[in-house]
Amino acid sequence: MATAHRIGGAAGEQVLALAREAFVHGMQYAAWAGTALLLGAAVLAAALLRGVGASAPAAAEPAGATGARAHEAAHN
């Protein structure tokens, strides 16, 4: 922007317009690249984590607890 102001006139305005256009183009490219990376990471995470929850061990119950069935039996 400083260079466009130093040039001045119509040429300076053209330099400024081209600089703004290049900036916007670069930001759009970066946004699309970031989107592609995030989608790739999501697909990779889904593939690597498939079935992890099903094979995780259940949390241990406190001593004396026998689960929901015992609770139901005690209250029926």
HELIX and SHEET records of a PDB file:
HELIX    1   1 ALA A    2  ILE A    7  1                                   6    
HELIX    2   2 GLY A    9  LEU A   48  1                                  40    
HELIX    3   3 VAL A   52  SER A   55  1                                   4    
HELIX    4   4 ALA A   68  HIS A   75  1                                   8    
END                                                                             
